[in-house]
């Protein structure tokens, strides 16, 4: 039979692994796109980069790059919010407040789900949820 300290240490280790898997992995558009009339691929580009490209081009391409700036900005903001939610969740989990942690990580997943189907924060959510479920059983 494991002691409570050993059990807590194992949980923290699992949480740290799951958190580090997601931390700084999703920063913005990281999938192929066909954006605008020109079918721009915004994969890996940031809003400031799109603005630079808008200034360097003309016509329909320029218009598409300008339209891409707020679209990319929204994704980058969601990624940043998700990172903050997951970080706050992790801090709460470290303090043993798993229910509150789960709420924050759930918000991180919801933000990311607007853009991805494979969520970088899902493993952290799964670890917390599993431990909460085990505690209830």
C-alpha positions as CSV (number, residue, x, y, z in Angstrom):
1,X,0.0,0.0,0.0
2,X,1.4,3.4,-1.0
3,X,1.6,6.2,1.4
4,X,-0.4,9.4,0.8
5,X,2.9,11.2,0.2
6,X,4.0,8.6,-2.5
7,X,0.6,8.9,-4.1
8,X,0.7,12.7,-4.2
9,X,4.3,12.6,-5.6
10,X,3.1,10.2,-8.4
11,X,0.1,12.5,-9.1
12,X,2.4,15.6,-9.3
13,X,4.8,13.8,-11.6
14,X,1.9,12.8,-13.9
15,X,0.6,16.3,-13.8
16,X,4.0,17.9,-14.6
17,X,4.5,15.5,-17.6
18,X,1.0,16.3,-19.0
19,X,1.5,20.0,-18.5
20,X,4.9,20.1,-20.1
21,X,3.5,18.2,-23.1
22,X,1.1,21.1,-23.8
23,X,3.1,24.1,-22.5
24,X,4.0,26.5,-25.4
25,X,3.0,23.9,-28.0
26,X,0.0,25.9,-29.4
27,X,0.8,29.5,-30.1
28,X,-1.4,30.2,-33.2
29,X,-2.4,28.9,-36.6
30,X,-0.5,25.6,-36.9
31,X,-2.5,23.8,-39.6
32,X,-2.7,24.2,-43.4
33,X,-5.3,26.8,-44.6
34,X,-6.7,28.1,-47.8
35,X,-7.6,31.6,-46.6
36,X,-9.3,34.2,-48.7
37,X,-9.7,34.5,-52.5
38,X,-6.0,33.7,-53.1
39,X,-6.1,30.6,-50.8
40,X,-3.3,31.7,-48.5
41,X,-1.7,29.1,-46.4
42,X,-1.4,30.7,-42.9
43,X,0.1,27.7,-41.3
44,X,2.9,28.9,-38.9
45,X,2.4,32.6,-39.6
46,X,1.7,35.2,-37.0
47,X,-0.5,38.3,-37.3
48,X,2.5,40.6,-37.5
49,X,4.0,38.5,-40.3
50,X,0.6,38.7,-42.2
51,X,0.7,42.5,-41.8
52,X,4.2,42.7,-43.2
53,X,3.0,40.6,-46.2
54,X,0.0,42.8,-46.7
55,X,2.3,45.8,-46.9
56,X,4.6,44.0,-49.4
57,X,1.8,42.9,-51.8
58,X,-1.0,44.4,-53.8
59,X,-4.4,43.7,-55.1
60,X,-6.4,40.6,-54.0
61,X,-3.4,39.2,-52.2
62,X,-2.9,42.3,-50.2
63,X,-6.6,42.3,-49.2
64,X,-6.3,38.6,-48.2
65,X,-3.3,39.3,-46.1
66,X,-5.1,42.3,-44.4
67,X,-8.1,40.0,-43.7
68,X,-5.7,37.4,-42.2
69,X,-4.4,39.8,-39.6
70,X,-7.5,39.9,-37.3
71,X,-8.2,36.2,-38.0
72,X,-4.6,35.2,-36.9
73,X,-4.8,37.6,-34.0
74,X,-8.0,35.9,-32.7
75,X,-6.3,32.5,-32.8
76,X,-3.2,33.8,-31.1
77,X,-5.3,35.4,-28.4
78,X,-7.2,32.1,-27.8
79,X,-3.9,30.2,-27.6
80,X,-2.6,32.7,-25.1
81,X,-5.7,32.5,-23.0
82,X,-5.6,28.7,-23.1
83,X,-2.0,28.8,-22.0
84,X,-2.9,31.0,-19.0
85,X,-5.9,28.8,-18.1
86,X,-3.8,25.7,-18.2
87,X,-1.1,27.4,-16.2
88,X,-3.5,28.5,-13.6
89,X,-5.0,25.0,-13.5
90,X,-1.6,23.5,-13.0
91,X,-0.9,25.9,-10.1
92,X,-4.2,24.8,-8.5
93,X,-3.4,21.2,-9.1
94,X,0.0,21.5,-7.5
95,X,-1.8,23.0,-4.5
96,X,-4.1,19.9,-4.4
97,X,-7.2,21.8,-5.6
98,X,-8.0,19.4,-8.4
99,X,-11.7,20.4,-8.9
100,X,-10.8,24.0,-9.5
101,X,-7.8,23.0,-11.6
102,X,-10.1,20.9,-13.8
103,X,-12.3,23.9,-14.5
104,X,-9.4,26.0,-15.7
105,X,-8.0,23.2,-17.9
106,X,-11.5,22.6,-19.3
107,X,-11.6,26.3,-20.3
108,X,-8.2,25.8,-22.0
109,X,-9.5,22.9,-23.9
110,X,-12.6,24.7,-24.9
111,X,-10.6,27.7,-26.3
112,X,-8.4,25.3,-28.3
113,X,-11.3,23.2,-29.5
114,X,-12.5,26.3,-31.5
115,X,-9.5,25.7,-33.7
116,X,-8.1,22.1,-33.2
117,X,-9.4,18.7,-33.0
118,X,-6.3,17.3,-31.3
119,X,-6.0,19.3,-28.1
120,X,-2.6,19.9,-26.5
121,X,-4.3,20.5,-23.1
122,X,-6.4,17.3,-23.3
123,X,-3.7,15.1,-21.6
124,X,-3.6,17.4,-18.6
125,X,-7.4,17.4,-18.4
126,X,-7.4,13.6,-18.6
127,X,-4.9,13.2,-15.7
128,X,-6.9,15.5,-13.4
129,X,-10.2,14.0,-14.3
130,X,-8.9,10.5,-13.8
131,X,-7.6,11.3,-10.3
132,X,-10.8,13.0,-9.4
133,X,-12.8,10.0,-10.6
134,X,-10.6,7.6,-8.6
135,X,-11.0,9.7,-5.5
136,X,-14.8,9.5,-5.8
137,X,-14.8,5.7,-6.4
